[in-house]
Amino acid sequence: MTQNKIDRLAPLRAQLDRLDGELAELIRTRLSICMQVAEVKMANGIAMMQPERVRHVQESYAARGRQLGLDPGFMRSLASLLVDEACRVEQAIINESQQRKAGGVADEH
């Protein structure tokens, strides 16, 4: 392929790079909200894993995919990746809180 043909891709790649940046920012915002969810779950004794919610998110993504002409299986997989990361973040927050509490108890003795 000649350089001229490759250069024609530059504007499209720039658009993709911009969109990738926006997606990353949206994911960061989503995970920030998930951190708040973890705090609410801990404060109210709610289990971290909510299988019904996971299914709801996956099916919502699949439905959006169908509406937008995207592969529902891909969208369900994308939802699973996002949920898996949210669970990892929530679990890290819960673990950190439990370690602080355990450390606080040890400090009192």
Buried (B, 14 or more C-beta within 10 A) or exposed (E): EEEEEEEEEEEEEEEEEEEEEEEEEEBEEEBEEBEEBBBEBBEEEEEBEBEEEBEEBBBEBBEEBEEEEBEBEEBBBBBBEBBEBBBEBBEEBBEEBEEEEEEEEEEEE
